[in-house]
């Protein structure tokens, strides 16, 4: 009698199901076999293959000869082979033992690597560092960081990614980096931070700006009557850090341009009558390469902190610790020209 299509379909799937079940049981059997093995036996086998002598093997492993003999008995049962044959001057490995040696050596090396506390060697390691930073950080740090790596970590590479605030880390696809540098508004879970630079805001303008050529300090009247360029980082342009602070103090300035990048805003100052309020460290770096000049803001204080942020999984990583320490040390030396 002919089978129905459903029965025929089931029969056609049967060989595949049988194969799947066989693979499943093989995995279980392999796991059970591994779980029953005393991994210390591999260590004993490794030393015996190196020394071919039970006495020296016992000395190296700080075990008794009887313990080595017991381990060798278990190894013989495990591999179903004598592994070593006694001779007048020690042990002679069997062909099976010699065939096992490369794999045993590899396993021991991998275990040693797994538990080793490897230090970072900047002179020889080939590490790719990824740092997310704002253009403000690029201006005051990148040149020195690049020069230092070139001299003291010549095989390391540096990847720079743009970043404003840390808000993006709370999204579905957080930016991956070894460290994040910037003025951040909030810190997500599983991230650590430290302040690496405290800074005051100053007023920056073209060196031929009337307020820069004028003797004396910049007054509040002159500041608030001038036209401004404002820089914002991932925030509402109209509620950037400076204007939000001024609003709390009941003050307001005339902002004509809102720019997301401090370097572009600084270039826009040249041959213009605009003012730009930026951190003192950035103003110092820009003034060394552009025809700009800065004056302090004595009539109100704007203080900010530059943070270095990293994921907790990198907290004890030797290369990451070295990088974070280097960044802090370089920023302590003050601004450098771009």
C-alpha positions in Angstrom: 0.0 0.0 0.0 1.3 3.5 -0.9 2.3 5.7 2.0 0.8 9.2 2.4 2.9 12.3 1.5 3.2 13.1 5.2 4.6 9.6 6.0 6.9 9.8 3.1 8.2 13.2 4.3 8.7 11.9 7.8 10.6 8.9 6.4 12.9 11.2 4.4 13.7 13.2 7.5 14.5 10.1 9.6 18.1 9.7 8.5 18.9 13.3 9.3 17.3 13.0 12.7 19.2 9.9 13.4 22.5 11.6 12.4 21.6 14.6 14.7 20.9 12.3 17.6 24.2 10.6 17.0 26.1 13.9 16.9 24.3 15.0 20.1 25.3 11.8 22.0 28.9 12.1 20.7 29.1 15.6 22.2 27.8 14.3 25.5 30.2 11.4 25.5 33.1 13.7 24.7 32.2 16.0 27.5 31.8 13.1 29.9 35.2 11.8 28.9 36.9 15.1 29.4 35.2 15.7 32.8 36.6 12.3 34.0 40.2 13.2 33.1 42.5 14.5 35.8 44.2 17.3 33.9 47.2 17.0 36.3 48.0 13.8 34.3 48.8 15.9 31.3 51.3 17.9 33.3 52.9 14.6 34.4 53.0 13.3 30.9 54.6 16.6 29.7 57.4 16.4 32.3 58.0 12.7 31.6 58.3 13.4 27.9 60.9 16.1 28.7 62.9 14.1 31.3 62.3 10.4 30.4 63.0 9.8 34.1 60.6 9.3 37.0 63.0 10.6 39.6 63.7 13.9 37.8 60.0 14.2 37.0 59.1 13.8 40.7 61.7 16.5 41.6 60.4 19.0 39.1 56.8 18.5 40.2 57.5 18.3 43.9 55.9 14.8 44.0 56.9 11.4 45.3 58.1 8.8 42.8 55.1 6.7 43.8 52.8 9.5 42.8 54.6 9.7 39.4 54.3 5.9 39.0 50.6 6.1 39.9 50.0 8.9 37.4 51.9 6.9 34.7 49.6 3.9 35.3 46.5 6.1 34.8 48.0 7.6 31.6 48.6 4.1 30.2 45.0 3.2 30.9 43.8 6.4 29.4 45.7 6.1 26.2 45.7 2.3 26.0 49.4 2.3 25.4 52.6 1.7 27.6 53.8 5.2 26.7 57.2 4.5 28.2 59.4 1.4 28.4 61.9 1.1 31.2 65.6 1.0 30.2 68.8 1.0 32.1 69.2 4.8 31.9 65.5 5.7 32.4 62.4 5.6 30.2 62.1 5.3 26.5 58.9 6.8 25.0 56.8 4.6 22.7 55.8 5.8 19.2 52.4 6.7 20.6 54.0 8.9 23.3 56.2 10.6 20.8 53.2 11.3 18.6 51.4 12.9 21.6 54.3 15.2 22.5 53.5 18.1 20.1 49.9 18.2 21.3 50.8 17.9 24.9 53.4 20.7 24.6 50.7 22.9 22.9 48.2 22.3 25.7 50.8 23.1 28.4 51.7 26.4 26.6 48.1 27.4 26.3 47.4 26.7 30.0 50.5 28.7 31.0 49.4 31.6 28.7 45.8 31.4 30.2 47.1 31.9 33.8 50.0 34.1 33.1 49.9 37.8 34.1 51.3 39.2 30.9 52.7 42.6 31.2 52.4 45.2 28.4 55.7 45.9 26.7 55.3 49.1 24.7 58.6 48.8 22.9 57.6 45.4 21.3 53.9 44.8 21.5 51.7 45.4 18.5 48.6 46.8 20.1 45.9 48.8 18.3 44.5 51.5 20.6 41.1 52.9 19.9 40.3 56.2 21.6 37.1 58.2 21.3 37.6 61.9 21.8 36.2 65.3 21.1 38.0 67.6 18.7 38.9 69.7 21.8 40.9 66.7 23.1 42.4 66.1 19.7 43.7 69.7 19.7 45.4 69.5 23.1 46.5 65.8 23.1 46.7 64.0 19.8 50.0 65.4 18.5 51.9 64.6 21.8 50.2 61.2 22.0 51.2 60.4 18.4 54.8 61.5 19.0 55.1 59.5 22.2 53.8 56.3 20.6 56.1 56.8 17.6 59.2 57.0 19.9 58.3 54.6 22.8 55.7 52.2 21.2 56.7 52.1 17.6 54.7 49.0 16.7 51.4 50.2 18.2 48.7 51.8 16.1 46.2 54.5 17.1 42.6 54.8 15.9 40.7 58.0 16.8 36.9 58.1 16.8 34.8 61.2 17.3 32.7 61.6 20.5 30.7 64.3 22.1 28.9 63.1 25.3 28.6 59.6 26.7 24.8 59.5 26.0 25.4 57.4 22.9 26.8 54.6 25.1 23.3 54.0 26.4 22.0 53.2 22.9 21.6 49.9 21.2 25.0 50.1 19.4 27.6 51.7 21.8 30.8 52.9 20.3 33.6 50.5 21.1 36.9 52.1 22.3 39.7 51.5 24.8 39.1 54.9 26.3 36.8 57.9 25.9 37.9 61.5 26.4 35.6 64.4 26.8 33.3 66.5 28.9 30.6 63.9 29.6 27.1 64.5 31.1 26.5 61.0 32.5 28.2 57.7 33.0 26.5 54.4 32.0 26.7 51.3 34.0 29.9 49.2 33.8 32.1 52.2 33.0 34.7 53.9 35.2 36.0 57.4 34.9 38.6 59.8 36.3 39.2 63.5 35.9 42.4 64.1 33.9 42.2 67.9 33.4 40.4 70.7 35.2 40.0 73.8 33.1 38.6 77.3 33.1 36.8 79.0 30.2 38.4 82.0 28.5 37.3 84.2 25.7 39.0 83.7 22.3 39.0 86.0 19.3 41.0 87.2 16.3 44.2 88.9 17.6 43.1 92.1 15.8 39.7 92.1 17.4 39.1 95.5 19.1 38.4 93.8 22.4 41.7 91.9 22.2 43.7 95.0 21.2 42.1 97.0 24.0 44.2 97.3 27.1 42.9 95.8 30.4 40.6 93.0 31.2 37.5 92.0 29.2 34.4 93.5 30.8 31.0 91.9 31.1 29.5 94.8 29.2 31.8 94.2 26.2 31.4 90.5 26.4 27.6 90.5 26.4 27.3 93.2 23.7 29.6 91.3 21.2 28.5 88.6 18.8 29.4 85.0 19.7 30.0 81.6 18.2 28.9 78.8 20.5 30.2 75.2 20.6 28.0 72.3 21.6 28.7 68.6 22.1 25.8 66.3 21.6 23.5 68.6 23.5 20.8 71.1 22.4 22.7 73.8 20.5 20.5 76.5 22.2 21.2 74.9 25.6 24.9 74.4 25.3 27.0 74.4 28.5 27.9 78.1 28.5 24.5 79.5 27.6 22.8 77.1 30.1 25.0 78.4 32.8 24.5 82.1 31.8 20.7 81.5 31.8 20.8 80.2 35.4 22.6 83.5 36.3 19.9 85.5 34.6 22.3 86.6 31.7 22.2 86.1 28.0 24.6 86.6 25.1 24.0 87.1 21.4 25.0 83.9 19.6 24.9 84.0 15.8 26.4 80.6 15.1 26.2 77.2 16.8 29.0 74.8 15.8 29.5 71.2 16.9 33.3 71.4 16.5 35.6 73.7 18.4 38.4 73.7 15.8 36.0 74.8 13.0 34.6 77.5 15.3 38.1 78.7 16.1 39.0 79.0 12.4 35.8 81.0 11.8 37.0 83.6 14.3 39.8 84.7 12.0 39.3 88.2 10.5 35.9 88.4 12.2 34.4 90.3 15.1 33.0 87.2 16.8 34.0 85.8 20.3 34.4 82.2 21.2 34.3 80.8 24.8 36.5 77.8 25.1 38.6 76.0 27.8 41.9 77.7 28.6 44.0 74.7 27.5 42.4 74.7 24.0 42.8 78.5 23.7 46.5 78.1 24.5 47.0 75.5 21.8 45.0 77.4 19.2 46.8 80.7 19.9 50.2 79.1 19.1 49.2 78.2 15.5 46.3 80.6 14.6 46.2 84.4 14.7 44.0 84.4 17.8 44.2 85.8 21.3 42.4 85.1 24.5 41.4 87.0 27.6 40.1 85.6 31.0 36.5 85.9 32.0 36.7 87.6 35.4 33.1 88.5 35.6 31.8 84.9 35.7 33.4 81.6 36.3 33.0 78.6 34.0 35.0 75.6 35.2 34.9 72.2 33.5 36.5 68.8 33.9 37.9 66.6 31.2 37.1 63.0 31.9 38.8 59.8 30.8 36.3 56.9 30.7 36.8 53.2 30.1 34.8 50.0 30.4 35.3 48.0 33.6 36.5 45.0 31.6 39.6 47.0 30.8 40.3 48.1 34.4 43.1 45.6 35.0 44.2 45.2 31.4 48.0 46.0 31.3 47.9 47.8 27.9 44.8 49.8 28.8 46.3 50.8 32.2 49.5 52.0 30.4 47.5 54.0 27.9 45.4 55.7 30.5 48.5 56.6 32.6 50.2 58.0 29.5 47.2 60.2 28.6 47.2 61.7 32.1 50.9 62.3 32.1 50.8 64.1 28.7 48.0 66.4 29.7 49.9 67.4 32.8 52.5 69.0 30.6 50.2 71.7 29.3 49.0 72.7 25.8 51.2 72.2 22.7 50.7 73.7 19.3 48.5 71.9 16.8 
